[in-house]
Amino acid sequence: MDRIAELTYQFSLIESSIRDAEVAANRSPGSVHLLAVSKTKPASDLEVLVRLGQKRFGENYVQEAVDKIHALSEFDLEWHYIGHIQSNKTKIIATEFDWVHTVDREKIASRLNEARTGEPLNILIQVNVDLAETKSGIAPDNLKQLAEAIWALPNLRLRGLMSIPDPVSDDDLKRAHQKLKSLFNELKRCHPTPEIFDTLSMGMTNDLELAVIEGSTMVRIGTALFGARPPKDTV
Ligand SMILES: *Cc1c(COP(=O)(O)O)cnc(C)c1O
């Protein structure tokens, strides 16, 4: 198969897995969005998906992402930053992206706020649900305080939560998803404008169905769409 046929096939498989999972979970059709995670993949791959109707792309490496954002600027796309945020990259992230999924510190939030102009930047707080020591993400106990700090920043719009649970057993994953969903519900109850707090970014290639059952509204899919990445880049 050539690359276009391969990407077209994989895209249709993922779209139908998402639709099937929505039905299995009694969720309304279209309530789960696909974020195509395109790190390490060339702009030509993304363009194939764009022509099939895909609008949301997730990237992890700032310079690589900016090159693709510029290469595809003729299309009306939504760019999501899902990588680790270094302080010295906040300005370029705030300028080039529409969404950031990985905010876990007040200092980063306030730097993004300072650099953003125009439409507010859509923010998700990354939560370390299973409290893995090696991982980024805020501890559940400190979540409310960070959310309150973000609510006070005029150029940021807090839209929801995200997590990257450790790839463990299905039972552990399920618990991690349920934990994120319950933190989400708690925070929504005290959000000053709850109607814009609408996004739960959870689920990747290996746990798409599980995440949709537990309430995900945005699954971040790389491998199942584009194929494997070089080993060092698997998250
Ligand atoms: C790379 C990455 C993904 C995609 O993972 P796959 O298993 O390839 O679907 C999702 N989320 C984040 C934060 C990533 O870094």
PDBQT file of the ligand as one rigid body, heavy atoms in Angstrom, charges set to zero:
ROOT
HETATM    1  C1  LIG A 301       3.007  10.467  21.976  1.00  0.00    +0.000 C 
HETATM    2  C2  LIG A 301       1.848  10.823  22.825  1.00  0.00    +0.000 A 
HETATM    3  C3  LIG A 301       0.565  10.285  22.593  1.00  0.00    +0.000 A 
HETATM    4  C4  LIG A 301       0.271   9.247  21.522  1.00  0.00    +0.000 C 
HETATM    5  O1  LIG A 301       0.582   7.987  21.986  1.00  0.00    +0.000 OA
HETATM    6  P1  LIG A 301       0.260   6.650  21.103  1.00  0.00    +0.000 P 
HETATM    7  O2  LIG A 301       0.408   5.565  22.069  1.00  0.00    +0.000 OA
HETATM    8  O3  LIG A 301       1.266   6.622  20.001  1.00  0.00    +0.000 OA
HETATM    9  O4  LIG A 301      -1.127   6.788  20.585  1.00  0.00    +0.000 OA
HETATM   10  C5  LIG A 301      -0.490  10.719  23.390  1.00  0.00    +0.000 A 
HETATM   11  N1  LIG A 301      -0.295  11.628  24.371  1.00  0.00    +0.000 NA
HETATM   12  C6  LIG A 301       0.917  12.157  24.629  1.00  0.00    +0.000 A 
HETATM   13  C7  LIG A 301       1.055  13.144  25.733  1.00  0.00    +0.000 C 
HETATM   14  C8  LIG A 301       2.026  11.768  23.872  1.00  0.00    +0.000 A 
HETATM   15  O5  LIG A 301       3.226  12.285  24.160  1.00  0.00    +0.000 OA
ENDROOT
TORSDOF 0
